[in-house]
Each structure stands twice: as structure tokens, then as C-alpha cells.
């Protein structure tokens, strides 16, 4: 017999019923791979806008939402981006229909009156004396949102290939010259060419990752 109050038991049942099915787990995690090559098929802007909207739904500290994204898809954009890449990332980025520059807005706090309206906490982050804290909060939470974005891309049928092999200073100078945004990593997006996948690498066991206390 359940020891939960009727209302708690009902709420628990509703929440438990929201668990995704095996197909969704395969799409998001179990069968998803980091794309290493892409089919020559464009990505509709509607999908890119959808994944940004989905990524915004995930939690961030004080609803700060510091993620900023540049979707590089034009020939001119790629010509500006490719010289910033390490050599091993050039070919797959050239082939990818879209490359997302995942960046953090270091002045995210300017939007807090709208995003976190019940309490004015801008003073915690504004000014030179708080610049380090603002950078840490922006970086951590934009990183979270970047991960949400990749899962959202998988959820709508796209493949994602995240990359760290690029010159951040060059990317920032080229795409964010005013200094308020800082690039974190890149994600190639499109419909992956499975023929170019590497074998899946091993993973750690639960006991190597986690413990109970």
C-alpha cells in the first residue's frame, strides 16, 4: 500500500507517465552519434529556430539564458570560419550544412529585469569588480544550453558534431568583435553521413562515474 497522500500519489503518477519511450532514448542517447560527415542536404531555418526555442526551455541560473548562437551556413560565413579551425576539422565543417558557434553573453545580466523580473540582481554581475563572476555564470549556463541545443537537434532529426578544435580568439575577433560574447565550442549540424562514423568508443561504468552516500 502506498504511503503517499492521495494528491502526492496522483502527482507522482502523472510525472512518471511523462517518461519518454525507448525510441526517444535511442534517438537522444543510445544510438545517437557525433557526426563526422554530412549529406549534402540543407537544414531548414525552421528547424534551427525550433532547436533554439527548445534549448531555451532548459533550466539556467536565475533564468539568465546567456547562450548566443551564430549559425554559419553561407559561403561567406564558412570562408570566415574555416581559417580559425584546426586542420582536422576543416573538411567536415566544409561539408556540414550548418556550423553553430556556441557562445556565452558576458553581459547576460542586462536582460535579467525581463527574464528574472521578481528580483533585481543585476548588481551581482555588473561592473568590473563582478566581471569574473559574470563570466563564470555566463560560461556555465551557456554550456548547459549548448548541450540542450545538441539534444534538441537530435530530437528533431538532425545530427550534431561538436568540436573544440578551433582558435577561440580568432573566432571571437571575427564574429564577436565588441568583446561581449565569448565562443565556447562549435557544433556541425545537418543530416549525418553514417558511412563516415567512427566505431563507438568505450564508456565508463556506473560505479566509475557515480556513488551513493
C-alpha positions as CSV (number, residue, x, y, z in Angstrom):
1,X,0.0,0.0,0.0
2,X,1.3,3.5,-0.9
3,X,2.3,5.7,2.0
4,X,1.9,8.8,-0.1
5,X,-1.0,11.2,0.3
6,X,-3.6,10.8,-2.5
7,X,-2.7,14.1,-4.1
8,X,1.0,13.3,-3.9
9,X,0.4,9.8,-5.3
10,X,-1.6,11.3,-8.2
11,X,1.1,13.9,-9.0
12,X,3.7,11.2,-8.9
13,X,1.8,9.0,-11.3
14,X,1.3,11.9,-13.7
15,X,5.0,12.8,-13.6
16,X,6.1,9.1,-14.0
17,X,3.8,8.8,-17.1
18,X,5.9,11.5,-18.8
19,X,8.9,9.3,-19.2
20,X,9.9,9.0,-22.8
21,X,9.8,5.7,-24.7
22,X,12.6,3.6,-25.9
23,X,12.6,5.2,-29.4
24,X,13.2,8.6,-27.9
25,X,16.0,7.3,-25.7
26,X,17.6,5.7,-28.8
27,X,17.3,9.0,-30.7
28,X,18.7,11.2,-28.0
29,X,21.3,8.9,-26.4
30,X,21.6,5.2,-27.1
31,X,22.0,5.3,-30.9
32,X,23.0,8.9,-31.4
33,X,26.5,9.5,-32.6
34,X,28.8,12.5,-33.1
35,X,28.6,13.2,-36.8
36,X,31.9,13.2,-38.6
37,X,30.5,13.8,-42.1
38,X,27.3,15.1,-43.6
39,X,25.0,14.5,-46.5
40,X,24.6,17.4,-49.0
41,X,21.1,18.3,-47.7
42,X,20.3,21.8,-46.4
43,X,18.8,22.4,-42.9
44,X,15.6,24.4,-42.9
45,X,15.7,27.6,-40.9
46,X,12.5,26.4,-39.2
47,X,14.4,23.5,-37.6
48,X,17.2,25.8,-36.4
49,X,14.7,28.2,-34.9
50,X,13.0,25.2,-33.2
51,X,16.1,23.9,-31.6
52,X,16.9,27.3,-30.2
53,X,13.4,27.6,-28.7
54,X,13.8,24.1,-27.2
55,X,17.2,24.9,-25.7
56,X,15.7,28.0,-24.1
57,X,13.3,25.8,-22.2
58,X,16.1,24.1,-20.2
59,X,17.0,25.5,-16.7
60,X,19.6,28.1,-16.2
61,X,20.6,30.0,-13.1
62,X,18.2,32.9,-12.5
63,X,16.8,32.2,-15.9
64,X,19.8,34.0,-17.2
65,X,19.8,32.4,-20.7
66,X,23.3,33.5,-21.7
67,X,23.5,31.3,-24.8
68,X,24.1,33.1,-28.0
69,X,24.4,31.2,-31.3
70,X,25.7,32.1,-34.8
71,X,24.6,29.6,-37.4
72,X,27.2,29.7,-40.1
73,X,25.8,28.4,-43.4
74,X,26.7,30.8,-46.2
75,X,29.8,30.5,-48.3
76,X,30.9,33.9,-46.9
77,X,30.4,32.7,-43.4
78,X,32.3,29.5,-43.9
79,X,35.1,31.4,-45.6
80,X,35.4,33.4,-42.4
81,X,35.2,30.4,-40.1
82,X,37.4,27.9,-41.8
83,X,40.7,29.7,-41.2
84,X,40.1,29.5,-37.4
85,X,39.8,25.7,-37.4
86,X,42.4,23.1,-36.6
87,X,43.3,21.2,-39.7
88,X,41.4,18.0,-38.7
89,X,38.1,19.9,-38.5
90,X,38.2,21.7,-41.9
91,X,36.8,19.0,-44.2
92,X,33.8,18.0,-42.0
93,X,33.0,21.7,-41.3
94,X,33.2,22.4,-45.0
95,X,30.7,19.6,-45.7
96,X,28.3,20.4,-42.9
97,X,25.3,22.4,-44.0
98,X,25.4,24.5,-40.8
99,X,28.0,25.1,-38.1
100,X,26.8,26.6,-34.9
101,X,29.1,28.8,-32.9
102,X,28.1,28.3,-29.3
103,X,28.9,31.4,-27.3
104,X,28.3,33.0,-23.9
105,X,27.0,36.5,-23.5
106,X,29.1,38.1,-20.7
107,X,26.5,40.9,-20.4
108,X,23.6,38.5,-19.9
109,X,22.6,40.4,-16.8
110,X,21.4,43.3,-18.8
111,X,18.4,41.1,-19.7
112,X,17.6,40.0,-16.2
113,X,14.9,42.6,-15.5
114,X,12.9,40.9,-18.2
115,X,14.0,37.3,-17.6
116,X,14.0,37.4,-13.8
117,X,11.5,40.1,-13.0
118,X,10.7,39.4,-9.4
119,X,14.1,40.5,-8.1
120,X,16.7,42.9,-9.4
121,X,20.0,41.0,-9.2
122,X,22.0,42.9,-11.9
123,X,24.3,44.4,-9.2
124,X,25.7,40.9,-8.6
125,X,27.2,40.8,-12.1
126,X,27.6,44.3,-13.4
127,X,30.8,46.3,-13.1
128,X,34.4,45.4,-13.3
129,X,34.5,44.1,-9.8
130,X,32.0,41.4,-10.7
131,X,33.4,40.6,-14.2
132,X,34.8,37.2,-13.1
133,X,31.6,36.1,-11.5
134,X,29.6,37.2,-14.6
135,X,32.0,35.3,-16.8
136,X,31.7,32.1,-14.7
137,X,27.9,32.3,-14.6
138,X,27.7,33.0,-18.4
139,X,30.1,30.2,-19.3
140,X,28.5,27.6,-17.1
141,X,24.9,28.3,-18.1
142,X,25.6,28.8,-21.8
143,X,27.5,25.5,-21.7
144,X,24.3,23.9,-20.3
145,X,22.2,25.5,-23.0
146,X,24.7,24.4,-25.7
147,X,24.1,20.8,-24.5
148,X,20.4,21.3,-24.6
149,X,20.8,22.6,-28.2
150,X,22.5,19.4,-29.3
151,X,19.9,17.2,-27.7
152,X,17.2,19.4,-29.3
153,X,18.9,18.9,-32.7
154,X,18.8,15.1,-32.2
155,X,15.2,15.3,-31.2
156,X,14.1,17.0,-34.4
157,X,16.0,14.5,-36.6
158,X,19.4,16.3,-37.1
159,X,22.8,15.0,-36.3
160,X,25.4,17.0,-34.3
161,X,29.1,17.0,-34.4
162,X,30.6,19.1,-31.5
163,X,34.1,20.4,-31.9
164,X,36.6,22.1,-29.7
165,X,39.5,22.3,-32.2
166,X,39.5,26.0,-33.2
167,X,41.2,29.2,-32.3
168,X,38.7,31.0,-29.9
169,X,40.5,34.3,-30.1
170,X,40.2,34.3,-33.9
171,X,36.6,33.3,-33.8
172,X,35.8,36.0,-31.3
173,X,37.6,38.6,-33.3
174,X,35.8,37.6,-36.5
175,X,32.3,37.1,-35.2
176,X,32.1,38.9,-31.8
177,X,34.4,42.0,-32.2
178,X,32.8,44.0,-29.5
179,X,34.0,41.6,-26.8
180,X,30.7,40.9,-25.1
181,X,30.4,37.4,-26.4
182,X,32.9,34.6,-26.0
183,X,32.9,31.4,-28.1
184,X,32.8,28.1,-26.2
185,X,32.7,25.4,-28.9
186,X,31.4,24.7,-32.4
187,X,28.7,22.2,-33.5
188,X,28.3,21.0,-37.0
189,X,24.6,20.3,-37.8
190,X,22.9,18.5,-40.6
191,X,22.0,15.0,-41.7
192,X,25.0,12.9,-40.9
193,X,26.6,10.5,-43.3
194,X,26.7,7.3,-41.4
195,X,29.4,5.9,-43.7
196,X,31.8,8.3,-42.1
197,X,31.2,7.4,-38.5
198,X,33.9,6.0,-36.3
199,X,33.3,3.0,-34.1
200,X,31.7,3.9,-30.9
201,X,34.3,4.4,-28.1
202,X,34.0,2.7,-24.7
203,X,32.1,4.3,-21.9
204,X,32.8,4.3,-18.1
205,X,30.7,2.1,-15.9
206,X,28.2,3.5,-13.4
207,X,30.5,2.7,-10.5
208,X,33.3,4.6,-12.1
209,X,31.1,7.7,-12.5
210,X,28.7,7.8,-9.6
211,X,28.3,6.7,-6.0
212,X,25.6,6.8,-3.3
213,X,26.1,8.4,0.1
